[in-house]
Amino acid sequence: MLEKAIVGMAALRIMSGSLEVLAALFILKVNEIEKALLINSGLAMVGPLVLLSTTTIGLIGMSDRISFAKIMWIFLGIVCIFVGVRK
């Protein structure tokens, strides 16, 4: 039997991947660079949200097995990723 956290994480990734494929098809359909860039920009916001959501679900799922300090280190690592990407 699958854990709820695993199912939640997989479901988010499946939805995210489906959204990426649909956006690619929509870009092909509109066939305009300006609109394609707008669609792509919208997707740029989805990726980080999916990363945060799946990580949060995973950490909640294993919160009884790891210490609070380790959870904070993981979140600090995620913050570092976002800071590094933005600069």
Number of C-alpha atoms within 10 A of each C-alpha: 3 6 8 12 18 14 12 16 18 13 13 17 17 12 12 17 13 12 14 17 12 12 17 14 11 14 18 12 10 11 10 10 11 10 13 18 12 12 16 15 11 12 15 11 10 13 15 14 12 16 14 14 16 20 17 17 18 16 18 14 15 13 13 9 9 11 10 11 9 12 16 11 11 15 16 12 12 16 13 12 12 12 10 9 8 7 5
